[in-house]
Amino acid sequence: MFDLKNRVAIVTGGSRGIGAAIARLLGSLGAKVAVNYNKSADQAEAVVEAIKAAGSDAMACQADVSSYADAERMVAAAGERWGTVDVLVTSAGMNWDGVIWKMTPEQWQRVIDVDLTGTFNFIRAVAPGMREKRFGRVITITSINGLRGKFGQVNYAAAKGGVIGMTKAAAKDLGKAQVTCNSVAPGFILTEMGESMPDEFKQIAIDEGVLKKAGKPEDVAALVAFLASEAAGHITGEVIKVDGGQYI
């Protein structure tokens, strides 16, 4: 597909779901991958072993993405092991749904801290190194609900909409250093979270798309791999949907 040999990637939220699919694919294409997790240590190690089995190197790194100190520590660990960070994929995220008249300040703040501030923390941490070497790929994972909003998700929609604005602004900040910043917006993807949804809600999401099927984590990973590659070197500041036509 694409050659990512000699590239070093960090994937936040890399132990499960979309993040795990991204980490495995980047590793299979030759990238060395730092797999971030917060609590899912065993799952992160399984992703690491899969990458090593594919012939590349990887390590699991515990970090709470909402902590800038943790982000700095993980970026430093990747640099100490492999010398640099070339690719950042911010896939860590959470949702804690509720209609706006019932949503608690805790629900609001926790989703903002993880989904929005967590993205900032890692971009901020990798930016100096990418600027210095005049190369980098920053790929943020947002959501079509950050573009359109969704009932019961004011916190999530605000966070993911903020990720889009942050990515565009970062593209302008870092462009002169030849660092590209793009955002991937999945629709309904059958992750563990998606599988756990009641069947009626899964069907509603599927019916919204023109392809009438759920996406797979690998669908998102394929686009991320392209954006991480040399082939995407003249693409920056974009938001690309992977949603089977769900948004339209």
N, C-alpha and C positions, 0 to 999 in steps of 0.2 A: 504493500500500500504506500507507505512513506518511510523514508530512512531517517531515523532519529538517533543513530549511533553517535556516541560521544556527546549527546545532550543529557543534561541533568534536569529532572523535573520534580517539583513538589506538587502533590495532589492532596488538598485538604478534604476531609471526609472520605478518604480513600479506602476505608475498610469495608464499606457496604454500598449496595445499590449502584447508582450512576458513578460515584467516585471510584468504586472498586473496578468497574468495567473500564473506566478511563485509565486507571493505574495499570491494569493488566495489559491493555492494548498498547499504551506507550512503552511499557517494558518489552512487549513482544516485538516492537519495532526498533529496539535497541537502546532506548533511553534508560538511564539509571534513575530510579524512582524512590523518593522519600514519601512513604505512605503515612499520612496523618490519621490519627484516631484520637478520640477522647476517652471512651470507655470500652470500646470493642477491640481489646488487645488481641484475642485469639483470631478474630476475623482479619485483622490487619496483618498478622503473621502469615495467615493463609494466602493473602494476596502477595506478600513478599516472596513466599516459597514458590508461587506460581510464576512470578517474574523471573526468579532465579532458574527455575526449571526451563524457562524459555530462552535462557542463555544470557540474561543481563543481570545487573546487580540492583539490589533494593534494600531498604531498611524501613522499619516501622518507627514512627516518632509520635509519642503521646504529646498532645498540645490542645489546650482549650483555645479555640480560635478567637474567642471574645477577649482574650488576654494578649495585649501587645507584647508583653515580656515573653510569653510562650511562643508567639510567632517569631520573634527575634531569635529565640533559642533554637527553634527548628531550622530556620534558615541558616544559622551558624553551623548547626550540626551537619547539614547537607554540604555546606562549603568546606568544613573540615574533612569530610570523607571523600568528596569528589572535586573539591577546588572551586566550584562555582554553582550557580543556579541559572539555567537557561530558560526554563519553562515553569510558569506557575499556573495551576488550575485550582480555582477556588470553588470546590464542590460541596463543602460542609454547609449544612443548613438544617433548619427545623421549622415546623409549623405548630402553632398552638391556637386553634381556631376558636372563634366566638363572635357573635354579632356585636356591633360596636356599642350598643347600649348595655351589654353585659360583660364586655371585655375588661379585665382587670389591668391596672397599671403594670402588674408583674407579667401578665401575658404579653402585653405590648413590648415591654422593655427587653424581655428575654429573647424574643424573636429578632428585634432590632439588633441586640448585642451580638447574636450569633450570625445572622444572615447578612447584615449590613456592615456592622463594625468589624466582624470577623474578616470580611473581604478587604476592607481598608487596611486592617492590621498586616495582612500578608503582602498586599501590594506595596505598602509603605516599607516593609522589611526587605523586599527584594529589589526595590527601585534603585538604591545607590549602586549595587553591584552591576545591575543591568546597564545603568547609565555609564558606568566606568568602562565597561568592555564594549559598549555600543552595540549590544544585541540583547534581545529578550522577547519572549512571548508570554503575555498575560491573557488568560482565558477565564472569564468569570462565568459562573452558571447562575442564570437568573430563572425566569419562568414566564410563560405567556400571561400569567396572572399579574405579573409586574407591569405588563402592558395594558391589560384590559380591566384589572380588578376582578374580585370574585366575592360573592356573598359569604360573609362570615370570616373573611381573611383580610381585614384592614391592616393588621400588623404585617402579615406576610407580603401582601401586595405593596405596602409602603416600602418594606425592606428590599424587595426584589426590584421595584421601580427605582429605588435609590441606587441599587447595584448598576443598573443601566446608565443612570446619569454619571455615576462615579467612573464607570468604564470609559465613557466618552470623554470625560474631563481628563482622565489619566492618559488616554491616547494623545490628547493635545499636550499634556505636560511632558510626556516621554518620547514623543514622536521624533524630535531632533536627535535623540540618541538611538534612533532606529529600533525602538522597542514598540512592538505592536500590542494593542489592547482591544480585545473583542469579547463579546458576550454571547453565550448560547442560551436560548430560551426554549426549554422543553415544554411540551404539553403533557398529556397523560402518559406516563411511563410505568410499566409494570415492574416496579421495585417491590421490596418487601412491604413497604408502606402501601403501595397501590394494591397489592394482593390482599391486604388485610381489610380493604374497604368493602362495605356491603355490595353485593352484586348489582343492586339497582343503581347505585352511584357510579360504579365502574361502567355500567352500560350507558348512563347519561353522558359520561365523558367520552366514551367511544363514539357515540352517536353524534357528538358535536363535530367530529373530524370528517373530512370528506373521504378519507381512506377507510373509515369504519373499522379501525382496529387500533389496539393499544400499541404504543411504542415499546421498544426494548432498551435497556441501558446501553447496549452495544450500538444502537442507532445514534445516541448522543456521543458516545466515545469516538465513533468514526469521524464526526465533524470536528471534535476537539483535536484529534490526531492531525487532521488536515491543517487546522489553524496553528498547530505547533510546528508545522513543517516549513521547509524552505519554500514550498509551493505557495504558501499564503503570505509571503513577505511583503506584498503591496496591499494588504487588506488590514485596515485598522479603524477603530471607532464604530464597528458594525454590531448589530444585534441580529442574530440568525436563529430562526425558529426551527425546532425539530418537533413537529406536532401533528403530522399527518393531516394538515389543513384544519386543525381544530380552531385556530384563531380566526380564520376567515369565515 
